């Protein structure tokens, strides 16, 4: 079927735009899929702001990247308001249902196998994406929810071309698109997996989006659709039996609330960064790694610390090992158990930790440090929880509008294809986010371990998502983030170092090969298999790391950097000219669209101030409303 035969004019924008880099004074969107990028550009061209565009992008991604995010999931939206200079986070992370219990993934004391648990209704958290997007629109957007749903409805109703990434995720799905008949009917019609260039039409999803456009979030969180969600996750699992049935109820859906949070703020070499606080570990762990690295002259080739040099890579690996050791012990849901965030970032604590990094030797497996003496808040000692399988998926996008409002948004349904459960008759997948909790309860009264990441009613599981804003002299200059499970943190770190220390242009900073370590034991993952990943990590540099004892790189004399890590989408603002730039990651079908208004520019269309009399959201921290 001819793609253009079903494209409306706005979708053709994605074919005319530069696929990876663009600049404009009127706003830029950077998204992992061209059709979703075009949805956001449509909002900006019509006079909407970055929040309006973010809503449209998120809904469109449900259609074109259903394996990564959607109505059945959650996420974190980092918003910067140009008029007031304030930044906020809309936390729409999924929550455990009221009937959840700490032992639900280990009813007999033994943890369920991850592949079985993660494809059961038991893994489904109460979804927050729609409530989060609606909350952001009502606070700071200028369009109605129905307006931002329009591009997604058109995509679902008329269809789109399956790209190679979606086709590959269907073909290599671990069985997740085959377990439930409703999912198989969409992505494997007649038992045949959709292939690249096939046309995908989703009438059930289109009807769902229309229902939400007409009835608002209550059409999702109450009524027939809510009952369908509850019934879908309460099915008996084929291998787990009744133990795999979900525990979400209609009351859990009706009572879901997002939280508005203050970003976590840190500093590095004169730059300011704002990122995610707990329940995500993303911002705290990334800022800690920057603090550990600041004493090293990264970027100074004369001292041997240029990009990809053994000294630079070694320092990065050791900083990652130390920070992830602390992450495993100290970071959880801050609303449940206090996290010593001040202690983890305190200069004296960081000095003690970075002193463990020796330029000419690899440290033994580091243990978590003790940040409590440097922390003003009360925190408790914890034990690390065992690591579990994580998905490289999730999705991230970044937007800046003509007034300078910025959105950096990471959303997910957790593992690729989530739970694999499609809500019958409604066409969207449910998350398996509760598998981010401890499978075996860690709480132990005898040792004082509170089980910071144990399952509990209404609790949010720990995340790695790290939407980030980079500031210079108090003004935002870049927004970026990535998918990739725990590697999200390291993808954001790599790009930050490329921008600040190595002086790379935005597109090169994203395309350059990345290095990642997500456990204190220190297995190294690195990239280099694609031609665009320049400059490569040389075999000589890899051999130097092997000589130091670093593991995961394979045999001496070989190129062990062959993995793919993350997918960063970014926007930037030139403070001198006001020009907006965007850069997209070639690791996916990343697309940047510069906006040229289809109508005269409105005299003023800033983000809305915080309205009074709204009770749909739980606010945390000192965030406050600002008038126009």
C-alpha positions in Angstrom: 0.0 0.0 0.0 1.4 3.4 -0.9 2.4 5.3 2.2 1.6 8.8 0.8 -1.9 7.8 -0.1 -2.8 7.8 3.5 -0.6 10.7 4.8 -2.2 13.9 5.8 -0.2 17.1 5.1 1.3 17.2 8.6 2.8 13.8 8.3 4.6 14.7 5.1 6.6 17.1 7.2 8.6 14.1 8.5 9.7 13.3 4.9 10.8 16.9 4.1 12.7 17.5 7.3 16.4 16.8 8.0 16.4 13.3 9.6 19.1 14.1 12.2 19.8 17.8 12.6 17.8 21.0 12.3 17.8 24.6 13.5 15.0 27.1 13.8 14.0 30.1 15.9 10.4 28.8 16.1 10.9 25.5 17.8 12.4 22.1 17.3 11.3 18.5 18.1 13.7 15.5 18.3 12.0 12.2 18.5 12.9 8.5 17.9 10.2 8.1 15.1 9.5 10.6 12.2 5.7 10.3 12.5 5.8 11.1 16.2 8.1 14.0 15.5 5.7 15.3 12.9 2.9 15.1 15.4 4.8 17.4 17.8 5.7 19.8 15.0 2.1 20.0 14.0 1.3 21.4 17.5 4.1 23.9 17.4 3.2 25.1 13.9 -0.3 25.7 15.0 0.8 28.0 17.8 1.0 25.5 20.6 3.9 25.3 23.1 6.3 22.6 24.0 3.9 20.9 26.5 1.2 20.7 23.8 3.8 19.2 21.4 5.0 16.7 24.0 1.4 15.4 24.5 1.0 14.9 20.8 4.3 13.1 20.5 3.6 10.8 23.4 0.2 9.8 22.0 1.7 9.2 18.5 4.4 7.0 20.0 1.8 4.7 21.4 0.8 4.1 17.8 4.2 3.9 16.0 6.4 2.6 18.9 3.9 0.5 20.8 6.7 -1.8 22.0 8.3 1.0 24.0 5.7 3.3 25.5 2.0 4.1 25.6 -1.2 4.5 27.5 -0.5 1.3 29.5 2.7 2.7 30.9 4.3 5.7 32.7 7.2 8.1 32.6 8.8 11.3 33.7 8.3 14.7 31.9 10.8 17.4 32.8 9.4 20.8 31.9 11.2 24.2 31.9 9.0 27.3 31.7 10.8 30.2 30.0 8.6 33.0 31.4 9.3 32.2 35.1 12.5 30.3 34.8 11.0 27.4 36.8 11.4 23.7 36.1 9.1 20.9 37.2 8.8 17.2 36.8 5.6 15.4 36.1 6.0 12.0 37.7 3.6 9.5 36.1 5.5 6.4 37.2 3.3 3.4 37.5 2.2 2.4 41.0 1.6 -1.0 42.7 -2.0 -1.8 43.3 -3.5 -1.7 46.8 -3.5 -5.5 47.1 0.2 -5.8 46.2 2.4 -7.5 48.8 6.2 -7.8 49.3 6.2 -11.5 48.5 3.9 -11.5 45.5 6.8 -12.5 43.1 8.0 -15.1 45.6 4.9 -16.7 47.1 6.8 -19.8 48.3 10.0 -18.0 49.1 11.6 -18.6 45.7 11.5 -15.9 43.0 9.4 -16.5 40.0 11.4 -16.8 36.7 11.6 -13.4 35.2 10.2 -14.4 31.7 7.1 -15.8 33.4 6.6 -13.1 36.0 7.1 -10.3 33.5 4.5 -11.6 31.1 1.8 -12.1 33.7 -0.8 -9.7 35.0 0.9 -9.7 38.3 3.6 -7.5 36.8 1.2 -4.8 35.6 1.4 -1.5 37.5 -1.4 1.0 37.6 -0.6 3.1 34.4 0.1 6.8 34.7 0.9 8.1 31.2 -2.5 9.6 30.4 -3.0 11.2 33.8 0.5 12.6 33.5 0.1 14.1 30.0 -3.4 15.5 30.9 -1.9 17.0 34.1 0.9 18.8 32.2 -1.6 20.1 29.6 -4.0 21.5 32.2 -1.1 23.2 34.1 1.1 24.5 31.3 -0.4 23.6 27.9 -2.5 25.7 25.7 -4.4 23.1 23.6 -7.1 20.7 24.8 -6.4 17.1 25.3 -8.5 16.2 22.2 -6.4 18.5 20.0 -3.2 16.7 21.0 -4.7 13.3 20.4 -5.7 14.1 16.8 -2.4 13.1 15.1 -2.3 9.8 16.9 -5.9 9.1 16.0 -5.1 9.7 12.3 -2.0 7.4 12.5 -3.9 4.6 14.2 -6.9 5.0 11.8 -5.1 5.4 8.5 -1.9 3.5 9.3 1.8 3.9 8.9 4.8 2.1 7.5 6.4 -0.4 9.8 10.1 0.6 10.1 13.0 -1.8 10.6 13.2 -1.3 14.3 9.5 -2.2 14.9 9.9 -5.2 12.5 13.0 -6.4 14.3 11.3 -6.1 17.7 8.4 -8.2 16.4 10.6 -10.8 15.0 12.9 -11.0 18.0 10.2 -10.6 20.7 11.0 -13.3 23.1 7.5 -14.6 22.5 5.8 -11.5 23.9 3.8 -10.7 20.7 2.6 -14.3 20.6 1.5 -15.0 24.1 -1.9 -13.2 24.0 -4.3 -13.5 21.0 -5.1 -9.8 20.9 -1.4 -8.9 20.7 -0.7 -11.5 18.0 -3.7 -10.3 15.9 -2.1 -6.8 15.7 1.5 -7.6 15.1 1.4 -11.2 13.7 -1.8 -11.2 11.6 -2.5 -14.7 10.4 0.5 -15.9 12.3 2.9 -13.9 10.1 5.0 -11.2 11.9 4.8 -7.8 10.3 7.8 -7.0 8.3 9.6 -3.7 7.3 7.4 -1.6 4.9 4.2 -3.4 5.9 1.3 -1.1 6.6 -0.1 -1.2 10.1 -3.6 0.0 10.9 -4.9 -0.2 14.4 -8.7 0.4 14.5 -9.2 -0.6 18.1 -6.5 1.8 19.3 -8.0 4.6 17.1 -11.4 4.0 18.9 -9.7 4.1 22.3 -8.0 7.4 21.5 -11.3 8.9 20.2 -13.0 7.7 23.5 -10.3 9.5 25.5 -10.6 12.6 23.3 -14.3 12.8 23.9 -14.4 11.8 27.6 -11.0 12.9 29.0 -8.9 10.8 31.4 -12.0 9.5 33.2 -12.8 7.6 30.0 -9.6 5.6 30.7 -9.5 5.4 34.5 -13.2 4.7 35.0 -16.0 2.9 33.1 -15.8 0.2 30.4 -12.2 0.8 29.5 -11.1 0.6 33.1 -13.0 -2.7 33.5 -11.3 -4.1 30.4 -7.9 -3.2 31.8 -8.6 -4.9 35.1 -10.0 -8.0 33.4 -7.0 -8.2 31.0 -4.5 -8.3 33.9 -6.6 -10.8 35.9 -6.3 -13.5 33.4 -4.8 -16.8 34.6 -1.3 -17.1 33.4 -0.7 -20.2 31.3 2.4 -21.4 33.3 2.0 -19.6 36.6 -1.6 -20.3 37.0 -3.6 -18.3 39.4 -0.4 -17.0 41.0 0.2 -14.9 37.9 -3.1 -13.0 38.0 -2.9 -9.3 38.4 -4.1 -7.5 41.6 -5.1 -4.2 40.1 -8.8 -3.1 40.8 -11.1 -0.4 39.5 -10.4 1.5 42.7 -6.6 1.5 41.9 -7.2 3.0 38.5 -9.7 5.6 39.8 -7.3 6.7 42.6 -4.2 7.0 40.5 -2.5 10.4 40.9 0.7 11.8 39.5 3.2 13.8 41.5 4.7 17.2 40.6 8.4 17.3 41.7 11.3 19.6 41.9 14.2 18.5 39.7 17.4 17.4 41.3 20.1 20.0 40.6 23.8 19.5 40.4 26.9 21.3 39.0 29.8 20.2 36.8 32.7 22.4 35.6 30.6 25.6 35.9 27.5 24.1 34.2 24.2 23.3 36.0 22.2 20.2 35.4 18.6 19.4 36.4 17.4 15.8 36.4 15.2 13.2 37.9 15.1 12.7 41.7 13.9 9.5 43.3 11.9 7.3 42.6 14.3 7.4 39.6 17.9 6.7 40.2 18.8 8.4 37.0 19.5 12.0 38.0 21.2 11.2 41.3 23.5 8.5 39.9 24.5 10.5 36.9 25.3 13.6 39.0 27.3 11.5 41.4 29.4 10.1 38.5 30.1 13.7 37.3 31.2 14.6 40.8 33.6 11.6 40.9 35.0 12.5 37.5 35.5 16.3 38.0 39.1 15.9 39.4 40.2 14.2 36.2 41.2 16.5 33.3 38.8 14.9 30.8 39.1 16.5 27.4 42.8 17.4 27.8 44.6 15.4 25.2 48.0 16.8 26.3 47.5 15.0 29.6 46.2 11.8 27.9 42.5 12.4 28.7 41.1 12.9 25.2 38.0 11.2 23.9 38.4 7.4 23.9 41.8 7.4 25.5 42.6 4.6 28.0 42.8 7.1 30.8 39.4 8.7 30.0 37.7 5.3 29.6 39.3 3.9 32.8 38.1 6.9 34.9 34.6 6.6 33.4 34.4 2.9 34.2 35.6 3.3 37.8 33.2 6.2 38.4 30.3 4.1 37.0 31.2 1.2 39.3 31.3 3.3 42.4 28.1 5.1 41.6 26.2 1.9 40.8 27.4 0.3 44.0 25.8 3.2 45.9 22.7 3.1 43.7 22.1 -0.5 44.6 22.1 0.2 48.3 20.8 3.8 48.8 18.3 4.7 46.1 14.6 3.7 46.2 11.2 5.4 46.4 11.9 8.6 48.3 8.2 8.9 49.2 8.5 5.6 51.2 12.0 5.6 52.6 14.2 8.7 52.7 17.2 8.6 50.2 20.4 10.4 51.4 20.5 12.4 48.2 22.5 15.3 49.9 25.0 12.9 51.3 25.6 11.1 48.0 26.4 14.4 46.3 28.2 16.1 49.2 31.7 17.3 48.1 33.4 15.6 51.0 31.7 12.2 50.4 32.5 12.5 46.7 36.2 13.3 47.5 36.4 10.1 49.6 34.8 8.0 46.9 36.8 9.4 44.0 40.0 8.8 45.9 39.4 5.1 45.3 39.9 5.6 41.6 43.6 5.0 40.7 44.7 6.1 37.3 47.0 3.1 36.8 45.0 0.2 38.3 41.5 -1.3 38.5 39.9 -1.3 41.9 38.5 -4.5 43.4 34.7 -4.8 43.3 33.7 -1.7 45.3 31.1 -1.7 48.1 28.6 1.0 48.7 29.9 3.9 50.7 28.2 5.5 53.7 26.9 9.0 52.8 24.8 9.3 56.0 27.3 11.5 57.9 27.0 14.1 55.1 23.2 13.9 54.8 20.8 16.2 56.6 17.9 13.9 56.1 17.4 10.7 58.1 18.1 7.6 56.1 18.6 3.9 56.9 21.2 1.4 55.9 20.2 -1.0 53.2 21.5 -4.0 51.4 21.7 -4.2 47.6 19.0 -6.1 45.8 20.0 -8.6 43.1 20.0 -7.3 39.5 17.4 -8.5 37.0 17.1 -8.5 33.3 16.4 -5.1 31.9 15.1 -3.9 28.5 17.0 -1.7 26.1 13.7 -0.1 25.1 11.6 2.8 26.5 11.6 6.0 24.5 12.8 9.6 25.0 12.1 12.8 23.1 13.0 16.5 23.6 11.2 19.7 22.5 11.8 23.4 22.6 9.2 26.0 21.4 9.6 29.5 20.0 9.2 31.0 23.5 12.0 28.9 25.0 9.8 26.4 26.9 11.5 23.1 27.0 10.4 19.5 27.6 12.6 16.5 28.1 10.4 13.4 28.4 11.2 9.7 29.0 8.3 7.2 29.0 8.0 3.4 29.0 6.0 0.2 29.4 9.2 -1.3 30.9 10.4 -4.4 29.0 10.1 -4.5 25.2 6.3 -5.2 24.6 5.7 -4.7 28.3 3.7 -7.6 29.7 2.7 -8.6 26.2 -0.9 -8.1 27.3 -3.1 -6.1 24.9 -6.4 -4.8 26.4 -9.0 -6.7 24.4 -11.0 -4.4 22.1 -8.9 -1.3 23.0 -5.6 -2.0 21.2 -2.9 -0.9 23.7 -0.3 -2.9 25.7 0.0 -3.0 29.5 3.3 -2.5 31.2 5.2 -5.0 33.4 6.7 -2.2 35.5 6.3 -4.0 38.9 9.2 -6.3 37.9 11.4 -3.3 38.8 10.7 -4.1 42.4 12.7 -6.7 44.5 11.4 -10.2 43.6 12.3 -11.5 47.1 11.6 -9.2 50.0 14.7 -7.5 51.4 13.1 -6.1 54.6 14.8 -7.5 57.7 14.0 -6.1 61.2 17.1 -7.8 62.6 19.5 -6.0 60.3 17.4 -2.8 60.0 17.0 -3.2 56.3 13.6 -1.6 55.4 13.3 -3.2 52.0 13.5 0.1 50.2 12.5 -1.4 46.8 10.2 -4.1 48.1 6.7 -4.2 46.6 4.1 -2.3 48.7 0.7 -0.9 48.0 0.7 2.3 45.9 4.5 2.3 45.8 6.5 3.3 42.8 9.3 0.9 41.7 12.8 2.3 41.3 13.6 3.7 37.8 16.7 4.5 35.8 15.0 7.2 33.6 17.1 10.4 33.3 15.5 13.2 31.4 18.0 16.0 31.7 18.3 19.8 31.3 21.7 21.5 30.9 22.0 25.2 32.0 24.5 27.9 31.5 24.3 31.1 33.5 20.8 30.1 34.6 19.5 29.6 31.1 18.7 26.2 29.5 21.1 25.3 26.7 20.2 21.6 26.0 17.6 19.0 26.9 18.3 15.3 26.4 17.7 11.8 27.7 17.7 8.1 26.5 16.0 4.7 26.8 18.0 1.7 27.8 17.2 0.4 31.3 20.1 1.0 33.7 22.3 2.1 30.7 20.1 5.2 30.4 22.2 6.8 33.1 25.4 6.1 31.3 24.1 7.3 27.9 23.2 10.6 29.5 26.6 10.7 31.2 28.4 10.0 27.9 26.6 12.8 26.1 27.2 15.2 28.9 30.9 14.6 28.9 31.0 14.8 25.1 29.4 18.3 25.3 31.2 19.8 28.2 34.7 18.1 28.3 35.2 17.1 24.7 33.6 20.1 23.1 31.6 18.1 20.6 28.7 19.6 18.5 25.4 18.2 19.6 25.0 15.7 16.8 28.5 14.3 17.2 28.0 14.1 21.0 25.0 11.9 20.4 26.5 9.8 17.5 29.8 9.1 19.3 30.3 5.6 20.7 29.3 5.1 24.3 30.7 3.1 27.2 28.6 1.6 30.0 29.0 -0.2 33.3 25.9 -0.9 35.3 27.2 -3.1 38.2 30.0 -2.7 40.7 31.6 -5.9 39.4 32.4 -3.9 36.4 31.6 -5.7 33.1 32.2 -3.2 30.4 29.9 -2.6 27.4 30.9 -0.4 24.6 29.9 0.6 21.1 31.7 0.9 17.7 30.1 -1.4 15.2 28.3 1.3 13.2 30.1 3.7 10.8 28.5 6.8 12.3 30.0 6.1 15.8 33.1 8.3 15.4 35.8 8.4 16.6 35.9 4.6 17.4 37.4 3.3 20.6 40.6 1.9 19.3 41.7 -1.7 19.8 44.9 -0.3 21.4 42.7 1.6 24.0 40.7 -1.5 24.6 43.9 -3.6 25.1 45.1 -1.0 27.6 41.8 -1.5 29.5 42.3 -5.2 29.4 45.8 -4.9 30.8 44.3 -2.9 33.7 42.0 -5.9 34.3 38.7 -4.6 33.0 36.3 -7.3 31.9 33.7 -7.7 29.1 35.9 -6.6 26.2 36.9 -10.0 24.9 40.3 -11.2 23.7 43.4 -9.1 23.4 43.9 -7.6 20.0 40.2 -7.8 19.1 37.5 -5.1 18.8 35.2 -5.8 21.8 33.1 -2.7 21.3 30.1 -4.0 19.3 27.0 -3.3 21.4 24.3 -0.6 20.9 23.6 1.5 23.9 20.7 3.9 24.2 19.0 6.4 21.8 19.5 10.0 22.7 17.2 12.7 21.3 18.2 16.3 22.1 17.4 19.9 21.6 19.7 22.9 22.2 19.3 26.7 22.5 22.0 29.1 21.3 21.9 31.8 24.0 23.5 34.4 21.8 21.2 34.1 18.8 18.1 32.4 20.2 18.3 29.7 17.5 17.0 26.3 18.5 18.8 23.2 17.4 17.8 19.5 17.5 19.8 16.3 17.1 18.5 12.8 16.8 20.1 9.4 17.4 20.8 7.3 14.3 20.7 4.2 16.6 16.9 4.4 16.0 14.9 6.2 13.3 15.6 9.5 15.1 14.1 12.5 13.5 14.4 16.3 14.0 11.9 18.7 12.7 12.3 22.5 12.7 9.1 24.4 12.9 8.0 27.0 10.4 4.6 28.4 11.6 1.8 27.7 9.2 0.1 30.9 10.4 1.3 34.2 11.8 3.1 33.8 15.1 0.9 34.6 18.1 2.1 37.6 20.1 2.3 35.5 23.2 1.8 31.8 23.8 3.8 31.0 26.9 3.1 28.0 29.1 0.1 28.4 31.4 0.8 29.4 35.0 -0.3 27.0 37.7 -4.1 27.2 38.1 -5.9 27.1 41.4 -8.5 24.7 42.5 -7.1 21.6 40.8 -6.9 18.4 42.9 -5.9 15.8 40.3 -2.2 15.9 41.2 -0.1 15.3 44.3 2.6 18.0 44.4 5.9 17.4 46.2 8.7 19.9 47.0 8.5 23.7 46.9 7.1 24.0 43.4 4.7 27.0 43.1 2.5 28.7 40.6 3.5 31.8 38.7 1.2 34.2 37.1 1.5 35.3 33.5 
